[in-house]
Amino acid sequence: MSPSVISLIGILLGMVILVFLAFKGYNVIIVSVIAALVVAVFAGTDILPLIIDSYMTKFADFAKNNFMIFLLSAVFGKLMGDSGAADTIAYSMLRVVNHVHSQRTKQLVGGLMITAIVAVLTYGGVSLFVVIFTLISIGRKLFEELDIPWRHYLTFHGIGSATFTMTMLPGTAALQNIIPTQYLGTTPMAGAAIGLTGAAIQILLCVLWAAFILKRARARGEGFRPSGEAVKAAYRDEDEKKAAAGESQVGIPLLLALIPPVVLLLVLNVCKLHAVIALSCGILVCLILFGLILRRLDNLKATLAAGAVNSISTIGTTCAVVGFGGVVAAVSGYQLILGSLTSIPGPAIFKLIIAVNVAAGLTGSSSGGLSIALENMQDYFLGLGLSPNVIHRIGAMSSGGLDSMPHVSGFVNNLQVCRLNHRQSYPSYAMVCLVIPIVTTCACAVLLQLGILPAV
C-alpha cells in the first residue's frame, strides 16, 4: 500500500475520531489535537513538524486574523444584551408575531424572523462571526418567549447565514461569490437565473423542514428547555439584574435600540470600512447612548469582562479545528484526493459539484474548498464545455454543501456561542446547511442539463 493511501486512511480516521468524540461531548480543543495526531501518525513523516508547524501555524494564523473581530463582536453583543437593547428588539419582534393566533404558526414565524435578519446582514457582507455574537441575546429572548427549542436556533440561523445568501443569490457580498470572479473573470451577478432558482428551492425546502421540526418538538412536549438550560444559565446574572431593576419589556425605545447595529452596518457596507472599525463604532455608540445618556450599563466593567471571556473561549475552540485542517492539508493523502478529482465520472456539471464539495469538506471551509477547486481545475471544467457563468454559480453553490461537516470551525464557533453541543444541534443544522443545499444544487444542475435554466 502506497504512503499516500495510508495517509488518506489517516485523514478519514482522524475526521471520524473528531466527529465521534465531538458528538460524545468531549472538549473540541482536546479532540482536535488527538485527531491531528492520528493524521500525523499515518502520514509516515515526522510527527512533531506537523503538530508544531502545520497545526500551530494555522491555529495562530486564524487567531491573528480574527481575534479582534471575535473580541469586538462579543463585546458589542454583550453591550446590546446588558443594556436591554436586545430585549427591546426581541419584544418588538414578538409583538409582530403575536398578531398570529396559532401557537404553531407563531413559532415558525418567530424562528423565520431570525432567519430573515441574519439573511439581510449576511447578504450585506457582515461576517458570520459578527452576526452570531450580535443576535444571540435577541434570539435567546425570542426563542424563550415563544418556547421554541433552543437547540433549533442554529437551524434557523444557518438558513439565513450559510445557504442562499452565501452562495446562491446573485450580487451577494459573500466571499464565496467573489472568489469565482478572480479566477473566471465573471461578475458577482453571474448565473443570476441559476442562483435565484436555487435560492427559491432552498428557501422552500428549509421552511418545510423548519415547520416539521417544530411540529415534532411540540408532539414531544419539548420547549425552550432543556436545550436552553446552558444558555439560560450563562445569561442568568443579566436576567436577574433586569428583574431586580423592574425593567419593562420596552425599557429602551426601539429606534434608539436600533441605532448601534444600524451604525455598524452603515460603516461596514456604505463607508466600506473594515469590520474591526465598524464594530468599534458600534461599541462606541453603545457606550455613549446606553452608558452615558440612558444610564443602562450599571456594571460596565463586568459587561466588558464577560464579552472578552466569551471571545477567548470561542476563538480558542475555532482555532483548534482550523489547526486540524492545517495538518490534513499538509499530508500526502490530501494531495492524492485533489489529484483524483479530475477522474470523477459523469456529466461535467456533476463533476464540478462533486469536486468543489469534496474540496470544501476536506478543508472545512467553503471559500477554501472553492479556491482550491478553481485554482486547480478551472481550465479542466472550461475544457469540458461549461461556461464561466455556470462554473461560477454552480461552483459557489457547491461550496455550501460539505463545508458544513461537524468539524467545521464556523459551526463549532456557533455551538460555543449558543452553549449547545453537536448532539443537540447538528442533525437539524446539517439538513438545512448540508443536505438541502446539495439537493438544491443538483436540482439546478438537472434544470441546466434539460435546458430549462439558461447558462448565463
Buried (B, 14 or more C-beta within 10 A) or exposed (E): EEBBEBBBBBBBBBBEBBBBBBBEEBEBBEBBBBBBBBBBBBBBBEBEEBBEBBBBEBBBBBBEEBBBBBBBBBBBBBBBBBBBBBBBBBBBBBEEBBEBEEEEEBBBBBBBBBBBBBBBBBBBBBBBBBBBBBBBBBBBBBBBBBBBBBBBBBBBBBBBBBBBBBBBBBEBBBBBBBBBBEBBEBBBBBBBBBBBBBBEBBBEBBBEBBBEBBEEBBEEEBBBEEBBEBBBEBBEEBBEBBEEEEBEBBBBEEEBBBBBBEBBBBBBBEEEBEBEBBBBBBBEBBBEBBBEEBEBBEEEEBBBEBBBEBBBBBBBBBBBBBBBBBBBBBBBBBBBBBEEBEEBEEBBBBBBBBBBBBBBBBBBBBBBBBBBBBEBBBEBBBEBEBBBBBBBBBBBBBBBBBBBBBBBBBBBBBBBBBBBBBEBBBEBBBBBBBBBBBBBBBBBBBBBEEEEBBBE
